[in-house]
Amino acid sequence: MAGKKTFKLRGKKTHGHGTKARRGAGKRGGRGMAGNHKHRYMHVIKYYGKDYFGRHGFKRPQSVVRSDIILNLSTIRENIDAMVKDGAARKKGDAYDIDIEKIGCSKLLGGGSLGDLKVHVIAPSISARAIEKIEAAGGSVTIKEK
């Protein structure tokens, strides 16, 4: 049954709610993020900043991005027995031959020290400091061509 107000407003187009108020989200200016580039623009500038819209920055192509898997000298000293067991290194007299690519690494860095360990390293890439430390310990370095 229709209420008293309904009877009073018969024949009136909007029943006292204006032309927009009973539409979806008309009175609120749209749902969610609607109007952020129009009537809510100052709100966006104030709370999100002027860089809210559009793309920003630069993404490097994956063909250019290169990440070396590194290995330090201290890791060689600590894990030399495991490397021999896995076949990545071989013992020759008092020295070891190590191919760091067999371990899954692509670059040797000079972090740590070898102590009294003599090594002959084969690596695709190696730092200058690592070469100094290996040669100071009595070892040698071979850089493998890619």
C-alpha positions in Angstrom: 0.0 0.0 0.0 1.3 3.4 -0.9 2.2 5.8 1.9 0.9 9.3 2.6 3.9 11.0 0.9 3.4 8.9 -2.2 -0.2 10.0 -2.6 0.9 13.6 -2.0 3.5 13.5 -4.8 1.4 11.7 -7.4 1.9 13.3 -10.8 5.3 14.8 -9.8 8.1 13.4 -11.8 10.7 12.8 -9.1 8.8 12.4 -5.9 10.9 14.9 -4.2 14.3 13.3 -4.8 15.6 15.6 -7.6 16.6 14.4 -11.1 19.7 12.5 -10.1 19.4 11.3 -6.6 17.7 8.0 -7.3 20.0 7.0 -10.1 22.9 4.5 -9.5 25.5 6.7 -7.7 24.4 10.0 -9.2 24.3 12.0 -6.1 27.9 11.0 -5.2 29.4 11.7 -8.6 29.9 8.1 -9.6 31.1 5.0 -8.0 34.7 4.2 -7.0 37.3 6.1 -8.9 34.9 7.7 -11.4 35.5 11.3 -12.1 39.1 11.4 -11.0 40.1 13.1 -14.2 37.1 15.4 -14.1 35.1 16.7 -11.1 37.3 14.9 -8.5 40.6 16.1 -10.0 41.6 18.4 -7.1 41.1 15.5 -4.7 43.5 13.4 -6.8 46.1 16.1 -6.9 45.8 16.7 -3.2 45.9 13.1 -1.9 47.6 11.1 -4.7 50.0 13.7 -6.3 50.2 15.0 -9.8 52.0 11.8 -11.1 48.9 9.7 -10.5 47.9 9.4 -14.2 50.1 8.1 -17.0 53.2 6.0 -17.3 56.4 6.9 -15.5 59.9 5.7 -15.8 61.6 3.3 -18.2 61.7 -0.4 -18.4 64.9 -1.9 -19.7 64.5 -4.6 -22.4 65.1 -8.1 -21.1 67.7 -8.7 -23.8 69.9 -5.9 -22.2 69.4 -6.9 -18.6 72.1 -9.2 -17.4 72.6 -10.6 -13.9 75.8 -12.5 -13.0 75.6 -15.3 -10.6 78.5 -14.6 -8.4 80.9 -16.6 -6.2 83.4 -15.3 -3.7 86.8 -16.7 -2.8 85.8 -17.4 0.8 83.0 -19.6 -0.6 85.6 -21.6 -2.5 87.7 -22.0 0.6 84.8 -23.2 2.7 83.3 -25.6 0.2 86.3 -27.0 -1.7 85.6 -30.6 -0.5 82.0 -30.5 -1.6 83.1 -29.1 -5.0 85.6 -32.0 -5.5 82.8 -34.4 -4.5 80.4 -32.9 -7.0 82.9 -32.8 -9.8 83.3 -29.0 -10.1 86.9 -29.2 -8.8 89.7 -31.7 -9.1 92.7 -32.1 -6.8 96.1 -32.1 -8.5 98.9 -32.5 -6.0 98.6 -29.7 -3.5 96.4 -27.5 -5.8 92.8 -27.6 -7.0 91.5 -27.0 -10.5 88.1 -25.3 -10.3 85.6 -24.6 -13.1 83.1 -22.2 -11.6 80.6 -22.7 -14.5 80.1 -26.3 -13.3 78.9 -24.9 -10.0 76.4 -22.6 -11.9 78.2 -19.3 -11.4 79.3 -16.8 -14.0 81.6 -14.5 -12.1 84.2 -14.8 -9.4 84.7 -12.0 -7.0 87.5 -11.4 -4.5 85.5 -11.4 -1.3 87.3 -13.1 1.6 90.6 -15.0 1.3 91.9 -18.3 0.2 94.3 -18.7 3.0 96.9 -21.3 2.1 94.7 -22.9 -0.6 96.2 -23.1 -4.1 93.6 -23.0 -6.9 93.7 -22.8 -10.6 90.4 -21.2 -11.6 88.6 -21.3 -15.0 85.9 -18.7 -15.1 84.0 -16.7 -17.8 84.4 -13.5 -15.8 86.6 -12.6 -12.8 87.3 -9.4 -10.9 90.8 -7.9 -10.7 91.0 -8.3 -6.9 90.2 -12.0 -7.2 93.0 -12.4 -9.7 95.4 -10.7 -7.3 94.4 -12.8 -4.3 94.6 -16.1 -6.3 98.0 -15.3 -7.7 99.2 -14.2 -4.2 98.2 -17.6 -2.8 100.2 -19.4 -5.6 97.4 -20.2 -8.0 96.5 -19.1 -11.5 93.5 -17.9 -13.5 92.1 -18.8 -16.9 89.4 -16.6 -18.4 87.0 -18.7 -20.5 85.8 -17.1 -23.7 82.0 -16.9 -24.1 
